[in-house]
């Protein structure tokens, strides 16, 4: 159902305080003509309601115990999320969710109106992005019906929709060298350019092929095709160097997974990326030979 060309929203309010939930419902109903609004007083109730009504928007109390375990809020098709908190100093702790706004309690009507506008803008962008990907996929299938993704063989998209000012375009995922996370935003580095997305790193990670993209740090994902070398820093830690010259820190506990990933990309076998000595070991570029060349 739509109102003045805009789809009516299905909303879920999640808050452990009865008065806060009731106030939020009344405020939203005074600002929007909603298709449906439900509430939940706990994380388990919220998880059940998410599956029941498939909301477009969730207004989530950041301080409610157990919300970090609601997996559906991190899915690729998760609803828009507005978080609320009674503690402004913790407003940046958004549980690594793809949030559109953060409201400080007690929530004011004018501030909620701004957050709802942000949510509507995000929903519109998602619809446009979905349409752009459908068009791009259909065009690719038309040009080459034999492409692996032409008939849905892959569950990972080969393009990402990027918005620059008022223009939107499809960026080939293969062109992405690495992605940098910053709170609820991500900065995509591709073809010598940077694109800022209002989506969290965890959200993007769930949409990327884990056979090619690897989270080397809590704030960085790299495309294995662009990894040039991994070098010891001499203190038990390592840096990952990309073909563009970027040096990224490899998080502790992730070295073994990266070793297996790069080994598989080099047609199997053990990878000498992490030697016992402190020598630099180079991973060949795409145009290079099949074996790694070590340099001292």
Secondary structure, 3 states (H helix, E strand, C coil): CEECCEECCEEEEECCCHHHHHHHHHHHHHHCCCCEEEEECCHHHHHHHHHHHCCCEEEEECCCCCHHHCHHHHCCCCCEEEEEECCHHHCCCCCCCCEEEEEECCCCHHHHHHHHHHHHHHHHHHHHHHHHHHHHHHHHHHHCCCCHHHHCCCCCCCEEEEEECCEEEEEEHHHEEEEEEECCEEEEEECCEEEEECCCHHHHHCCCCCCCEEEEECCEEEEHHHEEEEEECCCCCEEEEECCCCEEEECCCCHHHHHHHHHHHCCCCCCCCCCCCCCEEECCCCCCCCCCEEEC
